[in-house]
Amino acid sequence: MNRKSPNLKHGFTLVELVVVIIIIALIAGFSAMAYSKIAKNMRLSTAKNTIISALDNARAYAIKNNRYVITVFRPKLSGDGSEQYYECVVADWDGDSANSGDWTYDRFIPIDGQKPKNLPIGIGVAAPGIALNADHIWWVCTYLPSNAVVKNNSLMGEMVGILYNPEGRVVVRNSESGSDRIWVDFDRDGIQTIDLALRNDDEFDPIYVDWTQPVDDLPSGAYFDVEAPESETYIGLANLLSIFDYDAFREKWGATRTNYPNFTDIARSDWERNPSNGTVDKYDRDWHFTDFINNTTDRIQFNRYSGVPEK
């Protein structure tokens, strides 16, 4: 008697299919999260390496040529103005100083052959506000897309830089000139483009100071605040840097509360003016950055004797 073997093949049940789909979705989700984290870490690592390379070049040039050399982190806009990146500009002082009243100002010029190094889009650079005796606050430059594309909705920040003396050590003052302020003539025309506005004024109202001619006392203004890509403000010199994810900060800065006394609830997409009275305290912005940087970011420090940058 012939018996046929039973057909043991059968399809998946609906429950089994659902379970498999859920597992695949979870794996894909975790993979995407892991990839995003890896990509962010790679951007930060690339930025650190680029900055250290620029600093090493600046230090070597200072020692070789017996000059004061500065590395400035200048904010720039992408082609369509929608994104911001920093470029590392290396400039030196050839003895060009000027006076206004009782103040001395040094003009630095980008070094020929030292092409600016670009940092990845979305990476920020910060330094302690030593220039105005506020080293407990991290200075961070303006988010240019807000100012350049949509006026009146973002408070300004400052350009920061690292100054090497001729021995290759990091300093916060040019002892040869005794200068009070340093600026970089990015376009090499001898004319400084700075803003006349006060710290809480978002309008770009530039004045042009021709340092090739005698200069009377400068009018009062916010000469550290960057309001446009062409700004040639004074540089906030420091002996410590922080590199951080600017995009991540902008996504979450309003969600974290602190116990800082000046930290008020202005959690909006940008630091826009308070619609109730038209004003906002710039230091609220500074405290947001300070809190974020203190808790999440890495530092670049400098050997106090040699000036060599250290991660």
C-alpha positions as CSV (number, residue, x, y, z in Angstrom):
1,M,0.0,0.0,0.0
2,N,1.5,3.3,-1.1
3,R,1.4,6.1,1.4
4,K,2.1,9.7,0.4
5,S,4.3,11.6,2.8
6,P,2.5,14.5,4.4
7,N,3.4,17.9,3.1
8,L,5.3,19.6,5.9
9,K,5.7,22.9,4.1
10,H,3.6,25.8,5.4
11,G,3.7,29.6,5.2
12,F,4.3,32.1,8.0
13,T,1.4,33.0,10.2
14,L,0.3,36.6,10.5
15,V,1.7,36.8,14.0
16,E,5.1,35.6,12.9
17,L,5.2,38.1,10.0
18,V,4.4,41.0,12.4
19,V,7.1,39.9,14.8
20,V,9.7,39.7,12.0
21,I,8.7,43.2,10.8
22,I,9.0,44.6,14.3
23,I,12.4,43.1,14.8
24,I,13.6,44.5,11.4
25,A,12.2,47.9,12.2
26,L,14.0,47.9,15.6
27,I,17.3,46.9,14.1
28,A,16.9,49.6,11.4
29,G,16.1,52.2,14.0
30,F,19.1,51.3,16.2
31,S,21.3,51.2,13.2
32,A,20.2,54.7,12.2
33,M,20.8,56.0,15.7
34,A,24.2,54.5,15.8
35,Y,25.1,55.9,12.4
36,S,23.9,59.3,13.4
37,K,26.0,59.2,16.5
38,I,29.0,58.0,14.6
39,A,28.6,60.7,12.0
40,K,28.4,63.4,14.7
41,N,31.5,62.0,16.4
42,M,33.4,62.0,13.1
43,R,32.5,65.6,12.4
44,L,33.8,66.6,15.9
45,S,36.9,64.5,15.4
46,T,37.5,66.1,12.0
47,A,37.0,69.6,13.4
48,K,39.5,68.9,16.2
49,N,42.1,67.6,13.9
50,T,41.6,70.6,11.5
51,I,41.9,73.1,14.3
52,I,45.0,71.5,15.8
53,S,46.6,71.5,12.4
54,A,45.9,75.2,11.9
55,L,47.2,75.9,15.4
56,D,50.4,73.9,14.8
57,N,51.0,75.9,11.6
58,A,50.5,79.2,13.3
59,R,52.8,78.3,16.2
60,A,55.5,77.1,13.8
61,Y,55.2,80.3,11.7
62,A,55.5,82.4,14.8
63,I,58.7,80.7,16.0
64,K,60.3,80.6,12.5
65,N,59.5,84.3,11.7
66,N,59.8,85.7,15.2
67,R,56.3,87.2,15.0
68,Y,53.0,87.3,16.8
69,V,50.6,85.0,15.0
70,I,46.9,84.5,15.6
71,T,44.5,81.8,14.5
72,V,40.9,83.2,14.2
73,F,37.8,81.1,13.9
74,R,35.7,83.1,11.5
75,P,32.0,82.3,10.8
76,K,31.1,82.0,7.1
77,L,27.9,81.2,5.2
78,S,27.3,78.5,2.7
79,G,26.5,79.5,-0.9
80,D,22.7,79.8,-0.4
81,G,23.2,81.4,3.1
82,S,21.2,78.6,4.8
83,E,24.1,77.0,6.7
84,Q,27.1,78.2,8.7
85,Y,30.7,76.9,9.0
86,Y,33.9,78.2,10.5
87,E,37.1,78.8,8.7
88,C,40.5,78.9,10.6
89,V,42.3,82.0,9.4
90,V,46.0,82.3,10.3
91,A,47.2,86.0,10.4
92,D,50.4,87.7,11.7
93,W,51.3,91.2,13.0
94,D,54.0,93.0,11.1
95,G,54.2,95.9,13.6
96,D,51.1,97.8,12.3
97,S,49.4,99.4,15.3
98,A,47.2,102.5,15.7
99,N,45.9,104.6,18.5
100,S,42.5,106.0,19.3
101,G,42.4,108.1,22.4
102,D,44.3,106.1,25.1
103,W,43.8,102.8,23.3
104,T,46.2,100.9,21.1
105,Y,44.9,98.5,18.3
106,D,46.9,95.9,16.4
107,R,46.1,95.1,12.8
108,F,46.8,91.5,11.8
109,I,46.9,90.4,8.1
110,P,46.2,86.8,6.8
111,I,49.4,85.1,5.9
112,D,50.0,84.5,2.2
113,G,50.2,80.8,1.5
114,Q,48.3,79.9,4.6
115,K,44.9,78.9,3.1
116,P,42.1,79.0,5.6
117,K,41.0,75.6,6.8
118,N,37.2,75.0,6.8
119,L,35.5,73.1,9.7
120,P,32.5,70.8,9.0
121,I,29.1,72.5,8.7
122,G,27.3,72.4,12.1
123,I,30.4,72.6,14.3
124,G,30.9,75.5,16.7
125,V,34.0,76.9,18.4
126,A,33.9,78.7,21.7
127,A,36.4,80.3,24.1
128,P,36.2,81.9,27.6
129,G,35.4,85.6,27.5
130,I,38.8,86.7,28.8
131,A,38.8,89.9,26.7
132,L,36.1,91.4,28.8
133,N,37.0,89.7,32.1
134,A,34.2,87.2,31.7
135,D,36.2,83.9,31.7
136,H,33.3,82.1,33.4
137,I,31.3,82.6,30.3
138,W,31.9,80.8,27.0
139,W,32.0,83.2,24.0
140,V,30.4,81.7,20.8
141,C,30.1,83.5,17.5
142,T,26.8,84.6,15.9
143,Y,24.6,82.1,14.1
144,L,24.9,83.9,10.8
145,P,22.0,82.3,8.9
146,S,19.6,83.9,11.4
147,N,21.0,87.4,11.0
148,A,21.8,87.2,7.3
149,V,18.5,85.6,6.2
150,V,16.0,86.7,8.7
151,K,16.8,90.0,10.4
152,N,16.1,90.8,14.0
153,N,15.7,87.3,15.3
154,S,19.2,86.3,16.6
155,L,21.6,88.0,19.1
156,M,25.2,88.4,18.1
157,G,28.2,86.6,19.3
158,E,32.0,87.1,19.2
159,M,34.9,85.9,17.1
160,V,37.5,84.0,19.2
161,G,41.2,83.3,18.5
162,I,44.4,81.9,19.8
163,L,47.5,84.2,19.8
164,Y,51.1,82.9,19.7
165,N,54.0,85.0,20.7
166,P,57.4,84.7,18.9
167,E,58.5,82.0,21.3
168,G,55.5,79.9,20.4
169,R,53.6,80.3,23.7
170,V,49.9,81.1,23.9
171,V,49.2,84.7,25.2
172,V,46.3,87.0,25.5
173,R,48.1,90.2,24.8
174,N,50.8,91.6,22.5
175,S,53.4,92.7,24.9
176,E,55.5,94.4,22.2
177,S,52.8,96.9,21.3
178,G,50.9,96.9,24.6
179,S,47.7,96.8,22.5
180,D,44.3,96.7,24.0
181,R,42.5,95.1,21.0
182,I,43.5,93.0,18.0
183,W,41.6,92.7,14.7
184,V,42.2,90.9,11.5
185,D,42.1,92.7,8.2
186,F,40.6,89.8,6.2
187,D,40.4,91.7,2.9
188,R,43.7,93.5,3.5
189,D,42.4,97.0,2.7
190,G,43.5,98.7,5.9
191,I,39.8,99.6,6.7
192,Q,38.1,97.9,9.6
193,T,34.4,97.0,9.2
194,I,32.7,97.0,12.6
195,D,29.3,97.6,14.0
196,L,28.1,100.8,15.6
197,A,25.1,99.1,17.3
198,L,24.9,98.3,21.0
199,R,24.9,94.7,22.2
200,N,21.1,94.2,22.0
201,D,20.6,95.8,18.6
202,D,20.3,93.3,15.8
203,E,20.5,95.7,12.9
204,F,23.9,95.7,11.0
205,D,24.9,99.4,11.1
206,P,28.6,99.3,10.0
207,I,31.2,102.0,10.4
208,Y,34.4,101.8,8.5
209,V,37.6,102.8,10.3
210,D,40.5,103.7,8.1
211,W,43.5,102.8,10.3
212,T,45.9,104.1,7.6
213,Q,44.9,107.6,8.8
214,P,44.9,109.2,12.2
215,V,41.8,108.1,14.1
216,D,40.0,110.2,16.7
217,D,38.2,108.5,19.5
218,L,35.9,105.7,18.3
219,P,32.2,106.1,19.0
220,S,30.7,103.8,21.6
221,G,29.7,100.5,20.0
222,A,29.7,96.7,20.2
223,Y,33.0,96.0,18.6
224,F,33.2,92.4,19.6
225,D,29.8,91.4,18.1
226,V,29.7,89.8,14.7
227,E,26.6,90.7,12.8
228,A,27.5,89.9,9.2
229,P,30.0,87.8,7.2
230,E,32.0,90.9,6.4
231,S,32.5,91.9,10.0
232,E,36.1,92.6,11.2
233,T,35.4,92.8,14.9
234,Y,38.0,92.7,17.6
235,I,39.0,89.1,18.5
236,G,38.3,87.5,21.9
237,L,41.7,86.1,22.7
238,A,41.8,83.0,24.9
239,N,44.0,80.1,26.2
240,L,41.4,77.4,25.9
241,L,39.0,76.2,23.2
242,S,35.8,74.2,23.1
243,I,34.5,72.4,19.9
244,F,30.9,71.4,20.0
245,D,27.9,70.3,17.9
246,Y,26.2,73.6,17.1
247,D,23.2,71.9,15.4
248,A,22.7,69.7,18.5
249,F,22.8,72.8,20.7
250,R,20.2,74.6,18.6
251,E,17.9,71.6,18.8
252,K,17.8,71.3,22.5
253,W,19.1,74.6,24.1
254,G,15.6,75.6,25.3
255,A,14.9,72.3,26.9
256,T,17.5,72.5,29.6
257,R,17.0,74.7,32.6
258,T,19.7,75.7,35.0
259,N,19.9,77.6,38.2
260,Y,21.9,80.5,36.7
261,P,20.3,83.8,37.9
262,N,20.4,85.4,34.4
263,F,19.0,82.3,32.6
264,T,15.4,83.3,31.7
265,D,12.8,81.4,29.8
266,I,13.3,82.5,26.2
267,A,13.1,79.1,24.6
268,R,12.3,79.9,21.0
269,S,13.9,78.7,17.8
270,D,16.2,81.7,17.8
271,W,17.1,84.4,20.3
272,E,14.5,86.8,19.0
273,R,13.4,89.9,20.8
274,N,10.8,89.5,23.5
275,P,7.5,90.4,21.8
276,S,6.1,91.9,25.0
277,N,8.7,94.6,25.3
278,G,11.0,94.3,22.3
279,T,14.1,93.6,24.3
280,V,16.2,90.6,25.3
281,D,19.3,90.2,27.5
282,K,22.3,89.0,25.4
283,Y,23.7,87.3,28.5
284,D,20.8,84.9,28.5
285,R,22.2,83.6,25.2
286,D,25.7,83.4,26.7
287,W,24.4,81.3,29.7
288,H,22.6,78.9,27.4
289,F,25.8,78.2,25.6
290,T,27.9,78.1,28.8
291,D,25.6,75.5,30.3
292,F,25.6,73.3,27.2
293,I,29.4,73.6,26.6
294,N,30.3,72.9,30.3
295,N,28.3,69.7,30.2
296,T,28.7,68.2,26.8
297,T,31.8,69.3,24.9
298,D,35.5,68.6,24.6
299,R,38.4,71.0,25.1
300,I,41.6,71.9,23.4
301,Q,44.1,73.1,25.9
302,F,47.6,74.4,25.5
303,N,50.9,73.5,27.3
304,R,51.6,76.6,29.3
305,Y,55.4,76.4,28.6
306,S,55.5,75.3,25.0
307,G,52.2,76.4,23.6
308,V,51.6,73.0,22.0
309,P,47.8,72.3,21.6
310,E,46.6,69.3,23.5
311,K,43.3,67.4,23.1
